[in-house]
Amino acid sequence: MRKTGKYLFLVVLTICFAVSLCGCSGVDPEKRLYPLVMSVDYENGRYRVAYGMADLPGATGQDKPEEGDSAKTVALSGRNFQEIDSEYDRSREKYLDISHLQVLILGEGILRQNQCASLFNYLKENPLVGEDLYVFRANDVDAVMAFQGDDNQSIGEYLVGIYENRPASQKKSGISLRQVYNSWYGQEGLPALPLIKLKEDGPYL
């Protein structure tokens, strides 16, 4: 009898754990937005966040356009990131799935005014945000986020490609969010982040 009770307890515990891990698993894939890149800047006491979406239909060879909220860039602002999340929930129909985020771009304002602490705490507490994404800085995040290359290539796809679409002998090493965390929370400040600049023929580092 004691063994049966222990077994049932373990089963219930396992089910509860699985449900907690699923979180947003009840949202269908076509009802989500999948940002590949996130930019953050700070101006006049407000954070400005923009999400650049991954071109999933293009990447999979599907020509059918997405229905509903299909903007390639979503821009929001708020005094803090909880306010920004609430603004997104009020104004957008699709769930924002940031589990595919690969690039973070920090603007001149957030760096110059030393407003990174709230951002890093917000990202670190979000279980969907991995620590392997690449971190950059840009003097003009709006212009960088608006970039579109050949075949409607986004800035996120372009930056990831610079690091990953090369033979092993030519690969460059970027700065990961994990490295940023280690430096920031180790009281060493920010590491030297690659600067994105725009030329007529596109962005370069």
Disulfide bonds with the S-S distance in Angstrom:
none
